[in-house]
């Protein structure tokens, strides 16, 4: 997963860890220059390749759950 929002990536990593899926956040944000677009603001959520489908399913279920509640 790629995002420019580091807090969202950390939240999703915590969610995956609670589900037993190893997850790490790799931030490539340029802290010297505040940039919110392009290659200087990429934050990646890393999971083991063999757990990718589980991780995507877990994140997708959580995202769908929030939409169903009207949030």
PDB file of N, CA, C, O and CB in Angstrom:
ATOM      1  N   UNK A   1       0.830  -1.173   0.000  1.00  0.00           N
ATOM      2  CA  UNK A   1       0.000   0.000   0.000  1.00  0.00           C
ATOM      3  C   UNK A   1       0.879   1.243   0.000  1.00  0.00           C
ATOM      4  O   UNK A   1       1.917   1.275   0.661  1.00  0.00           O
ATOM      5  CB  UNK A   1      -0.947  -0.006   1.202  1.00  0.00           C
ATOM      6  N   UNK A   2       0.473   2.243  -0.726  1.00  0.00           N
ATOM      7  CA  UNK A   2       1.181   3.533  -0.736  1.00  0.00           C
ATOM      8  C   UNK A   2       0.199   4.618  -0.354  1.00  0.00           C
ATOM      9  O   UNK A   2      -0.972   4.587  -0.733  1.00  0.00           O
ATOM     10  CB  UNK A   2       1.820   3.830  -2.133  1.00  0.00           C
ATOM     11  N   UNK A   3       0.696   5.570   0.398  1.00  0.00           N
ATOM     12  CA  UNK A   3      -0.115   6.714   0.801  1.00  0.00           C
ATOM     13  C   UNK A   3       0.813   7.883   1.078  1.00  0.00           C
ATOM     14  O   UNK A   3       2.026   7.697   1.175  1.00  0.00           O
ATOM     15  CB  UNK A   3      -0.987   6.383   2.051  1.00  0.00           C
ATOM     16  N   UNK A   4       0.272   9.067   1.206  1.00  0.00           N
ATOM     17  CA  UNK A   4       1.076  10.210   1.621  1.00  0.00           C
ATOM     18  C   UNK A   4       0.766  10.571   3.066  1.00  0.00           C
ATOM     19  O   UNK A   4       1.321  11.530   3.603  1.00  0.00           O
ATOM     20  CB  UNK A   4       0.826  11.415   0.701  1.00  0.00           C
ATOM     21  N   UNK A   5      -0.117   9.806   3.696  1.00  0.00           N
ATOM     22  CA  UNK A   5      -0.536  10.065   5.068  1.00  0.00           C
ATOM     23  C   UNK A   5       0.120   9.058   6.011  1.00  0.00           C
ATOM     24  O   UNK A   5      -0.297   7.901   6.071  1.00  0.00           O
ATOM     25  CB  UNK A   5      -2.075  10.001   5.191  1.00  0.00           C
ATOM     26  N   UNK A   6       1.132   9.488   6.738  1.00  0.00           N
ATOM     27  CA  UNK A   6       1.874   8.602   7.627  1.00  0.00           C
ATOM     28  C   UNK A   6       1.005   8.095   8.777  1.00  0.00           C
ATOM     29  O   UNK A   6       1.156   6.948   9.196  1.00  0.00           O
ATOM     30  CB  UNK A   6       3.095   9.321   8.178  1.00  0.00           C
ATOM     31  N   UNK A   7       0.114   8.915   9.288  1.00  0.00           N
ATOM     32  CA  UNK A   7      -0.763   8.476  10.375  1.00  0.00           C
ATOM     33  C   UNK A   7      -1.691   7.348   9.933  1.00  0.00           C
ATOM     34  O   UNK A   7      -1.913   6.396  10.682  1.00  0.00           O
ATOM     35  CB  UNK A   7      -1.587   9.651  10.893  1.00  0.00           C
ATOM     36  N   UNK A   8      -2.228   7.449   8.730  1.00  0.00           N
ATOM     37  CA  UNK A   8      -3.084   6.389   8.200  1.00  0.00           C
ATOM     38  C   UNK A   8      -2.297   5.089   8.065  1.00  0.00           C
ATOM     39  O   UNK A   8      -2.796   4.024   8.425  1.00  0.00           O
ATOM     40  CB  UNK A   8      -3.679   6.802   6.837  1.00  0.00           C
ATOM     41  N   UNK A   9      -1.084   5.166   7.554  1.00  0.00           N
ATOM     42  CA  UNK A   9      -0.251   3.980   7.393  1.00  0.00           C
ATOM     43  C   UNK A   9       0.053   3.346   8.746  1.00  0.00           C
ATOM     44  O   UNK A   9       0.015   2.122   8.873  1.00  0.00           O
ATOM     45  CB  UNK A   9       1.053   4.335   6.667  1.00  0.00           C
ATOM     46  N   UNK A  10       0.352   4.151   9.752  1.00  0.00           N
ATOM     47  CA  UNK A  10       0.621   3.616  11.087  1.00  0.00           C
ATOM     48  C   UNK A  10      -0.622   2.967  11.694  1.00  0.00           C
ATOM     49  O   UNK A  10      -0.526   1.927  12.345  1.00  0.00           O
ATOM     50  CB  UNK A  10       1.129   4.726  12.007  1.00  0.00           C
ATOM     51  N   UNK A  11      -1.782   3.579  11.481  1.00  0.00           N
ATOM     52  CA  UNK A  11      -3.028   3.008  11.972  1.00  0.00           C
ATOM     53  C   UNK A  11      -3.281   1.646  11.326  1.00  0.00           C
ATOM     54  O   UNK A  11      -3.645   0.691  12.012  1.00  0.00           O
ATOM     55  CB  UNK A  11      -4.204   3.962  11.696  1.00  0.00           C
ATOM     56  N   UNK A  12      -3.089   1.555  10.008  1.00  0.00           N
ATOM     57  CA  UNK A  12      -3.304   0.294   9.307  1.00  0.00           C
ATOM     58  C   UNK A  12      -2.282  -0.751   9.726  1.00  0.00           C
ATOM     59  O   UNK A  12      -2.620  -1.930   9.830  1.00  0.00           O
ATOM     60  CB  UNK A  12      -3.244   0.508   7.799  1.00  0.00           C
ATOM     61  N   UNK A  13      -1.038  -0.347   9.969  1.00  0.00           N
ATOM     62  CA  UNK A  13      -0.032  -1.288  10.445  1.00  0.00           C
ATOM     63  C   UNK A  13      -0.425  -1.850  11.808  1.00  0.00           C
ATOM     64  O   UNK A  13      -0.279  -3.049  12.048  1.00  0.00           O
ATOM     65  CB  UNK A  13       1.344  -0.609  10.524  1.00  0.00           C
ATOM     66  N   UNK A  14      -0.920  -1.000  12.695  1.00  0.00           N
ATOM     67  CA  UNK A  14      -1.386  -1.466  14.009  1.00  0.00           C
ATOM     68  C   UNK A  14      -2.546  -2.444  13.856  1.00  0.00           C
ATOM     69  O   UNK A  14      -2.598  -3.464  14.542  1.00  0.00           O
ATOM     70  CB  UNK A  14      -1.813  -0.273  14.888  1.00  0.00           C
ATOM     71  N   UNK A  15      -3.469  -2.133  12.961  1.00  0.00           N
ATOM     72  CA  UNK A  15      -4.603  -3.008  12.706  1.00  0.00           C
ATOM     73  C   UNK A  15      -4.134  -4.389  12.236  1.00  0.00           C
ATOM     74  O   UNK A  15      -4.642  -5.415  12.689  1.00  0.00           O
ATOM     75  CB  UNK A  15      -5.535  -2.378  11.662  1.00  0.00           C
ATOM     76  N   UNK A  16      -3.166  -4.398  11.331  1.00  0.00           N
ATOM     77  CA  UNK A  16      -2.651  -5.670  10.822  1.00  0.00           C
ATOM     78  C   UNK A  16      -1.920  -6.450  11.913  1.00  0.00           C
ATOM     79  O   UNK A  16      -2.080  -7.665  12.020  1.00  0.00           O
ATOM     80  CB  UNK A  16      -1.713  -5.427   9.635  1.00  0.00           C
ATOM     81  N   UNK A  17      -1.127  -5.761  12.716  1.00  0.00           N
ATOM     82  CA  UNK A  17      -0.409  -6.435  13.803  1.00  0.00           C
ATOM     83  C   UNK A  17      -1.376  -7.070  14.792  1.00  0.00           C
ATOM     84  O   UNK A  17      -1.133  -8.172  15.284  1.00  0.00           O
ATOM     85  CB  UNK A  17       0.509  -5.448  14.531  1.00  0.00           C
ATOM     86  N   UNK A  18      -2.476  -6.374  15.083  1.00  0.00           N
ATOM     87  CA  UNK A  18      -3.500  -6.935  15.976  1.00  0.00           C
ATOM     88  C   UNK A  18      -4.112  -8.199  15.394  1.00  0.00           C
ATOM     89  O   UNK A  18      -4.590  -9.057  16.136  1.00  0.00           O
ATOM     90  CB  UNK A  18      -4.599  -5.904  16.243  1.00  0.00           C
ATOM     91  N   UNK A  19      -4.099  -8.320  14.067  1.00  0.00           N
ATOM     92  CA  UNK A  19      -4.631  -9.501  13.387  1.00  0.00           C
ATOM     93  C   UNK A  19      -3.571 -10.581  13.205  1.00  0.00           C
ATOM     94  O   UNK A  19      -3.842 -11.616  12.597  1.00  0.00           O
ATOM     95  CB  UNK A  19      -5.203  -9.112  12.035  1.00  0.00           C
ATOM     96  N   UNK A  20      -2.375 -10.353  13.722  1.00  0.00           N
ATOM     97  CA  UNK A  20      -1.308 -11.343  13.611  1.00  0.00           C
ATOM     98  C   UNK A  20      -0.499 -11.257  12.333  1.00  0.00           C
ATOM     99  O   UNK A  20       0.231 -12.189  11.999  1.00  0.00           O
ATOM    100  CB  UNK A  20      -1.881 -12.694  13.718  1.00  0.00           C
ATOM    101  N   UNK A  21      -0.617 -10.153  11.615  1.00  0.00           N
ATOM    102  CA  UNK A  21       0.120  -9.957  10.364  1.00  0.00           C
ATOM    103  C   UNK A  21       1.249  -8.965  10.627  1.00  0.00           C
ATOM    104  O   UNK A  21       1.003  -7.831  11.038  1.00  0.00           O
ATOM    105  CB  UNK A  21      -0.824  -9.447   9.215  1.00  0.00           C
ATOM    106  N   UNK A  22       2.477  -9.393  10.389  1.00  0.00           N
ATOM    107  CA  UNK A  22       3.632  -8.505  10.568  1.00  0.00           C
ATOM    108  C   UNK A  22       3.538  -7.353   9.579  1.00  0.00           C
ATOM    109  O   UNK A  22       3.296  -7.568   8.391  1.00  0.00           O
ATOM    110  CB  UNK A  22       4.970  -9.280  10.381  1.00  0.00           C
ATOM    111  N   UNK A  23       3.730  -6.128  10.066  1.00  0.00           N
ATOM    112  CA  UNK A  23       3.625  -4.951   9.201  1.00  0.00           C
ATOM    113  C   UNK A  23       4.602  -3.886   9.671  1.00  0.00           C
ATOM    114  O   UNK A  23       4.818  -3.704  10.869  1.00  0.00           O
ATOM    115  CB  UNK A  23       2.178  -4.395   9.191  1.00  0.00           C
ATOM    116  N   UNK A  24       5.191  -3.185   8.705  1.00  0.00           N
ATOM    117  CA  UNK A  24       6.108  -2.086   9.000  1.00  0.00           C
ATOM    118  C   UNK A  24       5.768  -0.896   8.110  1.00  0.00           C
ATOM    119  O   UNK A  24       5.314  -1.056   6.977  1.00  0.00           O
ATOM    120  CB  UNK A  24       7.587  -2.522   8.795  1.00  0.00           C
ATOM    121  N   UNK A  25       5.995   0.297   8.646  1.00  0.00           N
ATOM    122  CA  UNK A  25       5.771   1.526   7.886  1.00  0.00           C
ATOM    123  C   UNK A  25       7.125   2.053   7.428  1.00  0.00           C
ATOM    124  O   UNK A  25       8.042   2.216   8.233  1.00  0.00           O
ATOM    125  CB  UNK A  25       5.005   2.600   8.741  1.00  0.00           C
ATOM    126  N   UNK A  26       7.241   2.315   6.146  1.00  0.00           N
ATOM    127  CA  UNK A  26       8.451   2.892   5.572  1.00  0.00           C
ATOM    128  C   UNK A  26       8.087   4.268   5.033  1.00  0.00           C
ATOM    129  O   UNK A  26       7.385   4.390   4.029  1.00  0.00           O
ATOM    130  CB  UNK A  26       9.056   1.973   4.445  1.00  0.00           C
ATOM    131  N   UNK A  27       8.569   5.296   5.708  1.00  0.00           N
ATOM    132  CA  UNK A  27       8.267   6.660   5.284  1.00  0.00           C
ATOM    133  C   UNK A  27       9.428   7.195   4.452  1.00  0.00           C
ATOM    134  O   UNK A  27      10.583   7.155   4.874  1.00  0.00           O
ATOM    135  CB  UNK A  27       7.996   7.578   6.510  1.00  0.00           C
ATOM    136  N   UNK A  28       9.102   7.693   3.273  1.00  0.00           N
ATOM    137  CA  UNK A  28      10.083   8.315   2.400  1.00  0.00           C
ATOM    138  C   UNK A  28       9.799   9.801   2.271  1.00  0.00           C
ATOM    139  O   UNK A  28      10.174  10.443   1.290  1.00  0.00           O
ATOM    140  CB  UNK A  28      10.084   7.646   1.020  1.00  0.00           C
ATOM    141  N   UNK A  29       9.121  10.338   3.293  1.00  0.00           N
ATOM    142  CA  UNK A  29       8.796  11.763   3.273  1.00  0.00           C
ATOM    143  C   UNK A  29      10.062  12.578   3.464  1.00  0.00           C
ATOM    144  O   UNK A  29      10.930  12.232   4.264  1.00  0.00           O
ATOM    145  CB  UNK A  29       7.759  12.111   4.363  1.00  0.00           C
ATOM    146  N   UNK A  30      10.148  13.645   2.729  1.00  0.00           N
ATOM    147  CA  UNK A  30      11.266  14.572   2.847  1.00  0.00           C
ATOM    148  C   UNK A  30      10.934  15.538   3.979  1.00  0.00           C
ATOM    149  O   UNK A  30      10.097  16.426   3.819  1.00  0.00           O
ATOM    150  CB  UNK A  30      11.535  15.337   1.494  1.00  0.00           C
ATOM    151  N   UNK A  31      11.588  15.363   5.115  1.00  0.00           N
ATOM    152  CA  UNK A  31      11.264  16.166   6.285  1.00  0.00           C
ATOM    153  C   UNK A  31      11.865  17.579   6.209  1.00  0.00           C
ATOM    154  O   UNK A  31      11.440  18.464   6.953  1.00  0.00           O
ATOM    155  CB  UNK A  31      11.753  15.462   7.538  1.00  0.00           C
ATOM    156  N   UNK A  32      12.822  17.798   5.344  1.00  0.00           N
ATOM    157  CA  UNK A  32      13.417  19.129   5.194  1.00  0.00           C
ATOM    158  C   UNK A  32      12.494  20.052   4.393  1.00  0.00           C
ATOM    159  O   UNK A  32      12.420  21.252   4.654  1.00  0.00           O
ATOM    160  CB  UNK A  32      14.795  19.027   4.505  1.00  0.00           C
ATOM    161  N   UNK A  33      11.796  19.473   3.417  1.00  0.00           N
ATOM    162  CA  UNK A  33      10.862  20.234   2.585  1.00  0.00           C
ATOM    163  C   UNK A  33       9.479  19.641   2.760  1.00  0.00           C
ATOM    164  O   UNK A  33       9.291  18.438   2.575  1.00  0.00           O
ATOM    165  CB  UNK A  33      11.288  20.222   1.084  1.00  0.00           C
ATOM    166  N   UNK A  34       8.525  20.457   3.109  1.00  0.00           N
ATOM    167  CA  UNK A  34       7.165  19.956   3.292  1.00  0.00           C
ATOM    168  C   UNK A  34       6.526  19.798   1.918  1.00  0.00           C
ATOM    169  O   UNK A  34       6.158  20.778   1.269  1.00  0.00           O
ATOM    170  CB  UNK A  34       6.320  20.915   4.201  1.00  0.00           C
ATOM    171  N   UNK A  35       6.403  18.547   1.489  1.00  0.00           N
ATOM    172  CA  UNK A  35       5.830  18.228   0.189  1.00  0.00           C
ATOM    173  C   UNK A  35       4.738  17.202   0.423  1.00  0.00           C
ATOM    174  O   UNK A  35       4.943  16.246   1.172  1.00  0.00           O
ATOM    175  CB  UNK A  35       6.917  17.696  -0.814  1.00  0.00           C
ATOM    176  N   UNK A  36       3.585  17.376  -0.198  1.00  0.00           N
ATOM    177  CA  UNK A  36       2.477  16.445   0.004  1.00  0.00           C
ATOM    178  C   UNK A  36       2.089  15.705  -1.272  1.00  0.00           C
ATOM    179  O   UNK A  36       0.995  15.146  -1.350  1.00  0.00           O
ATOM    180  CB  UNK A  36       1.278  17.185   0.542  1.00  0.00           C
ATOM    181  N   UNK A  37       2.965  15.694  -2.268  1.00  0.00           N
ATOM    182  CA  UNK A  37       2.645  15.009  -3.507  1.00  0.00           C
ATOM    183  C   UNK A  37       3.920  14.419  -4.097  1.00  0.00           C
ATOM    184  O   UNK A  37       5.030  14.801  -3.727  1.00  0.00           O
ATOM    185  CB  UNK A  37       1.965  15.969  -4.510  1.00  0.00           C
ATOM    186  N   UNK A  38       3.739  13.483  -5.019  1.00  0.00           N
ATOM    187  CA  UNK A  38       4.867  12.917  -5.748  1.00  0.00           C
ATOM    188  C   UNK A  38       5.750  11.994  -4.929  1.00  0.00           C
ATOM    189  O   UNK A  38       5.381  11.567  -3.835  1.00  0.00           O
ATOM    190  CB  UNK A  38       5.692  14.006  -6.289  1.00  0.00           C
ATOM    191  N   UNK A  39       6.917  11.694  -5.472  1.00  0.00           N
ATOM    192  CA  UNK A  39       7.843  10.746  -4.877  1.00  0.00           C
ATOM    193  C   UNK A  39       8.462  11.180  -3.577  1.00  0.00           C
ATOM    194  O   UNK A  39       9.054  10.357  -2.877  1.00  0.00           O
ATOM    195  CB  UNK A  39       8.903  10.459  -5.818  1.00  0.00           C
ATOM    196  N   UNK A  40       8.347  12.450  -3.226  1.00  0.00           N
ATOM    197  CA  UNK A  40       8.944  12.924  -1.977  1.00  0.00           C
ATOM    198  C   UNK A  40       8.023  12.752  -0.782  1.00  0.00           C
ATOM    199  O   UNK A  40       8.416  13.061   0.343  1.00  0.00           O
ATOM    200  CB  UNK A  40       9.324  14.371  -2.108  1.00  0.00           C
ATOM    201  N   UNK A  41       6.805  12.265  -0.998  1.00  0.00           N
ATOM    202  CA  UNK A  41       5.869  12.143   0.115  1.00  0.00           C
ATOM    203  C   UNK A  41       5.296  10.734   0.245  1.00  0.00           C
ATOM    204  O   UNK A  41       4.213  10.559   0.804  1.00  0.00           O
ATOM    205  CB  UNK A  41       4.744  13.137  -0.051  1.00  0.00           C
ATOM    206  N   UNK A  42       6.000   9.738  -0.258  1.00  0.00           N
ATOM    207  CA  UNK A  42       5.488   8.373  -0.260  1.00  0.00           C
ATOM    208  C   UNK A  42       5.710   7.715   1.096  1.00  0.00           C
ATOM    209  O   UNK A  42       6.803   7.765   1.661  1.00  0.00           O
ATOM    210  CB  UNK A  42       6.158   7.548  -1.367  1.00  0.00           C
ATOM    211  N   UNK A  43       4.647   7.100   1.604  1.00  0.00           N
ATOM    212  CA  UNK A  43       4.720   6.281   2.803  1.00  0.00           C
ATOM    213  C   UNK A  43       4.213   4.908   2.398  1.00  0.00           C
ATOM    214  O   UNK A  43       3.134   4.791   1.817  1.00  0.00           O
ATOM    215  CB  UNK A  43       3.883   6.895   4.005  1.00  0.00           C
ATOM    216  N   UNK A  44       4.985   3.868   2.699  1.00  0.00           N
ATOM    217  CA  UNK A  44       4.613   2.510   2.304  1.00  0.00           C
ATOM    218  C   UNK A  44       4.339   1.661   3.528  1.00  0.00           C
ATOM    219  O   UNK A  44       5.006   1.779   4.556  1.00  0.00           O
ATOM    220  CB  UNK A  44       5.714   1.871   1.450  1.00  0.00           C
ATOM    221  N   UNK A  45       3.348   0.806   3.394  1.00  0.00           N
ATOM    222  CA  UNK A  45       3.028  -0.174   4.415  1.00  0.00           C
ATOM    223  C   UNK A  45       3.521  -1.517   3.892  1.00  0.00           C
ATOM    224  O   UNK A  45       3.023  -2.019   2.884  1.00  0.00           O
ATOM    225  CB  UNK A  45       1.482  -0.200   4.746  1.00  0.00           C
ATOM    226  N   UNK A  46       4.494  -2.092   4.576  1.00  0.00           N
ATOM    227  CA  UNK A  46       5.129  -3.323   4.121  1.00  0.00           C
ATOM    228  C   UNK A  46       4.631  -4.517   4.926  1.00  0.00           C
ATOM    229  O   UNK A  46       4.549  -4.466   6.154  1.00  0.00           O
ATOM    230  CB  UNK A  46       6.653  -3.211   4.226  1.00  0.00           C
ATOM    231  N   UNK A  47       4.302  -5.592   4.215  1.00  0.00           N
ATOM    232  CA  UNK A  47       3.922  -6.862   4.840  1.00  0.00           C
ATOM    233  C   UNK A  47       4.656  -7.973   4.103  1.00  0.00           C
ATOM    234  O   UNK A  47       5.051  -7.786   2.952  1.00  0.00           O
ATOM    235  CB  UNK A  47       2.358  -7.087   4.805  1.00  0.00           C
ATOM    236  N   UNK A  48       4.847  -9.130   4.742  1.00  0.00           N
ATOM    237  CA  UNK A  48       5.472 -10.249   4.034  1.00  0.00           C
ATOM    238  C   UNK A  48       4.628 -10.642   2.813  1.00  0.00           C
ATOM    239  O   UNK A  48       3.398 -10.609   2.862  1.00  0.00           O
ATOM    240  CB  UNK A  48       5.650 -11.466   4.986  1.00  0.00           C
ATOM    241  N   UNK A  49       5.292 -11.008   1.736  1.00  0.00           N
ATOM    242  CA  UNK A  49       4.601 -11.322   0.485  1.00  0.00           C
ATOM    243  C   UNK A  49       3.554 -12.417   0.664  1.00  0.00           C
ATOM    244  O   UNK A  49       2.481 -12.349   0.065  1.00  0.00           O
ATOM    245  CB  UNK A  49       5.607 -11.745  -0.572  1.00  0.00           C
ATOM    246  N   UNK A  50       3.851 -13.416   1.475  1.00  0.00           N
ATOM    247  CA  UNK A  50       2.907 -14.525   1.635  1.00  0.00           C
ATOM    248  C   UNK A  50       1.678 -14.128   2.465  1.00  0.00           C
ATOM    249  O   UNK A  50       0.727 -14.904   2.546  1.00  0.00           O
ATOM    250  CB  UNK A  50       3.609 -15.711   2.289  1.00  0.00           C
ATOM    251  N   UNK A  51       1.676 -12.948   3.078  1.00  0.00           N
ATOM    252  CA  UNK A  51       0.526 -12.463   3.852  1.00  0.00           C
ATOM    253  C   UNK A  51      -0.186 -11.297   3.160  1.00  0.00           C
ATOM    254  O   UNK A  51      -1.092 -10.695   3.736  1.00  0.00           O
ATOM    255  CB  UNK A  51       0.980 -12.033   5.246  1.00  0.00           C
ATOM    256  N   UNK A  52       0.218 -10.980   1.938  1.00  0.00           N
ATOM    257  CA  UNK A  52      -0.345  -9.836   1.226  1.00  0.00           C
ATOM    258  C   UNK A  52      -1.860  -9.921   1.078  1.00  0.00           C
ATOM    259  O   UNK A  52      -2.563  -8.955   1.377  1.00  0.00           O
ATOM    260  CB  UNK A  52       0.289  -9.722  -0.136  1.00  0.00           C
ATOM    261  N   UNK A  53      -2.372 -11.059   0.621  1.00  0.00           N
ATOM    262  CA  UNK A  53      -3.821 -11.202   0.425  1.00  0.00           C
ATOM    263  C   UNK A  53      -4.569 -11.036   1.742  1.00  0.00           C
ATOM    264  O   UNK A  53      -5.617 -10.392   1.783  1.00  0.00           O
ATOM    265  CB  UNK A  53      -4.148 -12.571  -0.195  1.00  0.00           C
ATOM    266  N   UNK A  54      -4.037 -11.613   2.821  1.00  0.00           N
ATOM    267  CA  UNK A  54      -4.661 -11.462   4.137  1.00  0.00           C
ATOM    268  C   UNK A  54      -4.683  -9.996   4.549  1.00  0.00           C
ATOM    269  O   UNK A  54      -5.689  -9.505   5.061  1.00  0.00           O
ATOM    270  CB  UNK A  54      -3.915 -12.302   5.193  1.00  0.00           C
ATOM    271  N   UNK A  55      -3.568  -9.294   4.326  1.00  0.00           N
ATOM    272  CA  UNK A  55      -3.460  -7.886   4.724  1.00  0.00           C
ATOM    273  C   UNK A  55      -4.432  -7.020   3.930  1.00  0.00           C
ATOM    274  O   UNK A  55      -5.114  -6.169   4.502  1.00  0.00           O
ATOM    275  CB  UNK A  55      -2.020  -7.379   4.529  1.00  0.00           C
ATOM    276  N   UNK A  56      -4.499  -7.230   2.621  1.00  0.00           N
ATOM    277  CA  UNK A  56      -5.415  -6.453   1.792  1.00  0.00           C
ATOM    278  C   UNK A  56      -6.865  -6.710   2.187  1.00  0.00           C
ATOM    279  O   UNK A  56      -7.680  -5.788   2.226  1.00  0.00           O
ATOM    280  CB  UNK A  56      -5.206  -6.784   0.313  1.00  0.00           C
ATOM    281  N   UNK A  57      -7.177  -7.967   2.478  1.00  0.00           N
ATOM    282  CA  UNK A  57      -8.527  -8.302   2.905  1.00  0.00           C
ATOM    283  C   UNK A  57      -8.878  -7.645   4.232  1.00  0.00           C
ATOM    284  O   UNK A  57      -9.988  -7.140   4.400  1.00  0.00           O
ATOM    285  CB  UNK A  57      -8.682  -9.805   3.017  1.00  0.00           C
ATOM    286  N   UNK A  58      -7.950  -7.647   5.167  1.00  0.00           N
ATOM    287  CA  UNK A  58      -8.187  -7.056   6.485  1.00  0.00           C
ATOM    288  C   UNK A  58      -8.386  -5.546   6.366  1.00  0.00           C
ATOM    289  O   UNK A  58      -9.304  -4.991   6.971  1.00  0.00           O
ATOM    290  CB  UNK A  58      -7.013  -7.369   7.438  1.00  0.00           C
ATOM    291  N   UNK A  59      -7.539  -4.888   5.599  1.00  0.00           N
ATOM    292  CA  UNK A  59      -7.672  -3.438   5.413  1.00  0.00           C
ATOM    293  C   UNK A  59      -8.968  -3.119   4.677  1.00  0.00           C
ATOM    294  O   UNK A  59      -9.651  -2.151   5.010  1.00  0.00           O
ATOM    295  CB  UNK A  59      -6.459  -2.870   4.636  1.00  0.00           C
ATOM    296  N   UNK A  60      -9.309  -3.929   3.677  1.00  0.00           N
ATOM    297  CA  UNK A  60     -10.544  -3.717   2.923  1.00  0.00           C
ATOM    298  C   UNK A  60     -11.777  -3.894   3.785  1.00  0.00           C
ATOM    299  O   UNK A  60     -12.731  -3.124   3.669  1.00  0.00           O
ATOM    300  CB  UNK A  60     -10.607  -4.663   1.750  1.00  0.00           C
ATOM    301  N   UNK A  61     -11.770  -4.899   4.648  1.00  0.00           N
ATOM    302  CA  UNK A  61     -12.903  -5.111   5.553  1.00  0.00           C
ATOM    303  C   UNK A  61     -13.061  -3.939   6.505  1.00  0.00           C
ATOM    304  O   UNK A  61     -14.179  -3.500   6.772  1.00  0.00           O
ATOM    305  CB  UNK A  61     -12.726  -6.410   6.345  1.00  0.00           C
ATOM    306  N   UNK A  62     -11.946  -3.431   7.019  1.00  0.00           N
ATOM    307  CA  UNK A  62     -12.008  -2.299   7.940  1.00  0.00           C
ATOM    308  C   UNK A  62     -12.530  -1.056   7.231  1.00  0.00           C
ATOM    309  O   UNK A  62     -13.333  -0.312   7.795  1.00  0.00           O
ATOM    310  CB  UNK A  62     -10.627  -2.021   8.547  1.00  0.00           C
ATOM    311  N   UNK A  63     -12.081  -0.827   6.001  1.00  0.00           N
ATOM    312  CA  UNK A  63     -12.538   0.339   5.239  1.00  0.00           C
ATOM    313  C   UNK A  63     -14.029   0.222   4.928  1.00  0.00           C
ATOM    314  O   UNK A  63     -14.756   1.212   5.011  1.00  0.00           O
ATOM    315  CB  UNK A  63     -11.729   0.485   3.931  1.00  0.00           C
ATOM    316  N   UNK A  64     -14.484  -0.962   4.577  1.00  0.00           N
ATOM    317  CA  UNK A  64     -15.898  -1.179   4.300  1.00  0.00           C
ATOM    318  C   UNK A  64     -16.751  -1.027   5.532  1.00  0.00           C
ATOM    319  O   UNK A  64     -17.880  -0.542   5.456  1.00  0.00           O
ATOM    320  CB  UNK A  64     -16.108  -2.537   3.710  1.00  0.00           C
ATOM    321  N   UNK A  65     -16.222  -1.438   6.669  1.00  0.00           N
ATOM    322  CA  UNK A  65     -16.958  -1.322   7.938  1.00  0.00           C
ATOM    323  C   UNK A  65     -17.212   0.145   8.277  1.00  0.00           C
ATOM    324  O   UNK A  65     -18.307   0.506   8.708  1.00  0.00           O
ATOM    325  CB  UNK A  65     -16.176  -2.007   9.088  1.00  0.00           C
ATOM    326  N   UNK A  66     -16.202   0.984   8.083  1.00  0.00           N
ATOM    327  CA  UNK A  66     -16.352   2.407   8.377  1.00  0.00           C
ATOM    328  C   UNK A  66     -17.361   3.077   7.467  1.00  0.00           C
ATOM    329  O   UNK A  66     -18.115   3.939   7.920  1.00  0.00           O
ATOM    330  CB  UNK A  66     -15.022   3.105   8.258  1.00  0.00           C
ATOM    331  N   UNK A  67     -17.396   2.703   6.183  1.00  0.00           N
ATOM    332  CA  UNK A  67     -18.337   3.299   5.251  1.00  0.00           C
ATOM    333  C   UNK A  67     -19.765   2.900   5.578  1.00  0.00           C
ATOM    334  O   UNK A  67     -20.690   3.695   5.411  1.00  0.00           O
ATOM    335  CB  UNK A  67     -17.997   2.900   3.831  1.00  0.00           C
ATOM    336  N   UNK A  68     -19.949   1.670   6.043  1.00  0.00           N
ATOM    337  CA  UNK A  68     -21.281   1.192   6.380  1.00  0.00           C
ATOM    338  C   UNK A  68     -21.901   1.915   7.557  1.00  0.00           C
ATOM    339  O   UNK A  68     -23.123   1.945   7.700  1.00  0.00           O
ATOM    340  CB  UNK A  68     -21.233  -0.262   6.669  1.00  0.00           C
ATOM    341  N   UNK A  69     -21.061   2.501   8.403  1.00  0.00           N
ATOM    342  CA  UNK A  69     -21.560   3.211   9.562  1.00  0.00           C
ATOM    343  C   UNK A  69     -21.815   4.675   9.269  1.00  0.00           C
ATOM    344  O   UNK A  69     -22.257   5.411  10.151  1.00  0.00           O
ATOM    345  CB  UNK A  69     -20.595   3.081  10.700  1.00  0.00           C
ATOM    346  N   UNK A  70     -21.547   5.113   8.049  1.00  0.00           N
ATOM    347  CA  UNK A  70     -21.791   6.496   7.682  1.00  0.00           C
ATOM    348  C   UNK A  70     -20.682   7.439   8.078  1.00  0.00           C
ATOM    349  O   UNK A  70     -20.894   8.648   8.162  1.00  0.00           O
ATOM    350  CB  UNK A  70     -23.050   6.953   8.287  1.00  0.00           C
ATOM    351  N   UNK A  71     -19.480   6.895   8.326  1.00  0.00           N
ATOM    352  CA  UNK A  71     -18.350   7.763   8.697  1.00  0.00           C
ATOM    353  C   UNK A  71     -17.447   7.968   7.529  1.00  0.00           C
ATOM    354  O   UNK A  71     -16.441   8.669   7.643  1.00  0.00           O
ATOM    355  CB  UNK A  71     -17.562   7.181   9.860  1.00  0.00           C
TER     356      UNK A  71
END
